């Protein structure tokens, strides 16, 4: 069964989907849309602690990162 993975910022309570597969090595680095959104997520969370989690373990009250929210910040 395929698992999904997210980068999580506990401080901002934001997540970013980064890939899916059998293990954490299934990072979607060749997907331009994912990489562009990752860059904006990293910029928005600069200086904060980030972790990678299986989506199953992400708190349900966390929100998916919305890069449009941060583009004017």
N, C-alpha and C positions, 0 to 999 in steps of 0.2 A: 504494500500500500504506500502511496506517495505521501510524504509529509511536506508541510510548508514551513518556511522560516522567515523570521522578521528581525530587524534591528529595532531595539526598544530603548527609549529614553524614559526612565522612571521619573525624572524631574519634570519633564514637560508632559508626561503621560501620552506620548506619541509613539507610533510604530511605523515601520516601513517594510513592506513585503519585499524580500530579496531573492526568493527562489523556492523551488520544491524538488523533491526527489527522495531517495532512500536515506540520505544522510546530509550533514552540514556542508559537504563538498559540492552540493548542487546549487551554486551561486550563479545567478543569471548575469554574469559579467559581460556577455556578448550582446545583451539586450540594451540598445541605446536608450530607450525610454526609462528602464530601470536605473541605468547609470546616471542619466540626467537628474532623475528624482533623488537618487542617492546623494549626488553632489549638493543639491539644495537642502536635503535633510541634514547633511553633515555641517553645512554652513549655518543652518538655523539652530543646531544643537552644539555649536562650537564650545568647547570647554566643559561639556557635560559628559557624564559617564554613560556609555552605550554598551549594550550587550546583545548577543544574537541568541534568540530562543526559538524553539519549535513553537509554532503558532498555538498549539494546544495549551501551552503554559502561559500565554499572554493574558493579563487581566482583561475581562470583558468590558470594563469601563474605559480602557485606553482607546484613543482614536487613531485611525489611519492618518498618517502625515498628509496634509493638504498643501502642496507646494504653492498653489495659487494664493493661499493665505499669507505666505511669507515673502512673496515676490517683491512687494513694495517696502518691506521692513529693512 
